[in-house]
Amino acid sequence: MLVGLPKEIKDNEYRVGLTPAGVRALTDAGHEGVVEHNAGEGSGFEIELYTRAGATLLDSADEVWAQGEMIVKVKEPIAPEYPRMREGQLLFTYLHLAPDAELTRQLLERKVTGVAYETITDRKGTLPLLTPMSEVAGRMAIQVGAQYLEKMSGGRGVLLGGVPGVPAARVVIIGGGVVGTNAAKMAVGLGARVTIIDNNLDRLRELDDIFLSRITTLASSAYAIHGAISEADLIVGAVLVPGAAAPLLVTREMLKDVPNGAVIVDVAVDQGGCIETTHPTTHSEPTFYVEGVLHYCVANMPGAVPRTSTFALTSATLPYALKLANKGFLEAVSSDVGLKAGVNTYAGKLTYEAVAQAQHLEYTPLDNMLGGTTAATAASSTASEAR
Ligand SMILES: NC(=O)c1ccc[n+]([C@@H]2O[C@H](COP(=O)([O-])OP(=O)(O)OC[C@H]3O[C@@H](n4cnc5c(N)ncnc54)[C@H](O)[C@@H]3O)[C@@H](O)[C@H]2O)c1
């Protein structure tokens, strides 16, 4: 298969869909790679690394899109990319179609096969191509929080780990999933006093096993949250209710009891945030104050560390890209229900139910279109095959 790798053109997006190692894996498997000459620049991959990996460099995105049978990207296509998409082309990237009526229309009209990272599932029913970005954001939350706690950055002038004779800062993490656990690892590593709040008692038991006595776990309630944040230096919002807006767990009223100059990092802001006073911010203007508390609510935190994020993302996507290239689209999705769950558009039809519902469009199950060729019993085995 001829695999195309264009440069990302969305504002402030420096990640790239494949590392040179990813291109090498594809060319070693007998595929061809065409790479836009500056595709890897933002993530620090020099051109020669891609040529050494066996790719052909092309001068323009137009050429890459024109030649690529499968286009591997990071972000959903934006307006200048729409005319480059063509019938039957396989597009493997984050799509986030539910709120994007225009992109959905373009993919359907142009009959593009859109496989979305964010809806691929694994054997456990979780979303393996979202996990790496949650890991990055969770770890970053503490790094960013520590920085904003410094006086010069607008915080209350507290060092997370304290020093001998001075207590460490208190970090309260609301939501103990992927983001919350990774935040806790960093905070514990820096010597902070960490509390994790979750409404899933089994998850709290697991966290207690992982961290032993180095963290405090609390069952989620308004009372517990209010009490914990009233003494917090750093609060991390990390809840998720799949498919729904984040629940509002910290009210503006509660913030009156949070120490002045404390910092909130609401990672869940991309789902509306779990703090009443949250609104999405950008890397160029990341923070604002409410009730004397500094809020950091950047909706695409991993964008600040594109090199790490590119490595993390492509480690997770590459096995699927290889499967699509090796087997071809039909056989790949027929043998892997998890990968099949990633197919949002195919041959002009909308094949992902939640997107169809969100946009009041007709939903066509992919199985109906493939004439029963997909094996309903096939397990999603891609990730484990690759390891
Ligand atoms: N801002 C960013 O750049 C960025 C990057 C990655 C992920 N995210 C977001 O971070 C959020 C968390 O992602 P994740 O991968 O950790 O999700 P996850 O599903 O792994 O974890 C969410 C946790 O929230 C808990 N939870 C749900 N309702 C709760 C409640 N009422 N009280 C306490 N806990 C509750 C769940 O039990 C679960 O443990 C998501 O909204 C995700 O989209 C943002």
The ligand as an ORCA input file, in Angstrom:
! r2SCAN-3c Opt
* xyz 0 1
  N      -6.883     18.595     28.252
  C      -6.250     17.674     27.576
  O      -5.320     17.967     26.822
  C      -6.615     16.239     27.723
  C      -5.760     15.230     27.260
  C      -6.133     13.897     27.483
  C      -7.323     13.604     28.138
  N      -8.144     14.625     28.549
  C      -9.394     14.382     29.278
  O      -9.151     14.013     30.619
  C     -10.328     13.387     31.123
  C      -9.965     12.110     31.880
  O      -9.494     11.145     30.946
  P      -9.039      9.679     31.397
  O      -8.417      9.054     30.199
  O      -8.270      9.743     32.673
  O     -10.445      8.990     31.696
  P     -10.660      7.646     32.541
  O     -11.965      7.085     32.086
  O      -9.451      6.780     32.491
  O     -10.821      8.155     34.056
  C     -11.899      8.928     34.489
  C     -12.118      8.654     35.955
  O     -13.136      9.571     36.409
  C     -13.871      8.876     37.399
  N     -15.142      9.550     37.663
  C     -16.254      9.584     36.901
  N     -17.223     10.303     37.531
  C     -16.688     10.704     38.705
  C     -17.174     11.450     39.811
  N     -18.444     11.920     39.839
  N     -16.368     11.670     40.865
  C     -15.089     11.218     40.856
  N     -14.563     10.492     39.851
  C     -15.360     10.236     38.793
  C     -14.027      7.476     36.800
  O     -14.411      6.523     37.775
  C     -12.639      7.243     36.224
  O     -11.788      6.589     37.165
  C     -11.219     13.171     29.899
  O     -12.178     14.183     29.844
  C     -10.258     13.275     28.750
  O     -10.912     13.645     27.536
  C      -7.806     15.921     28.340
*
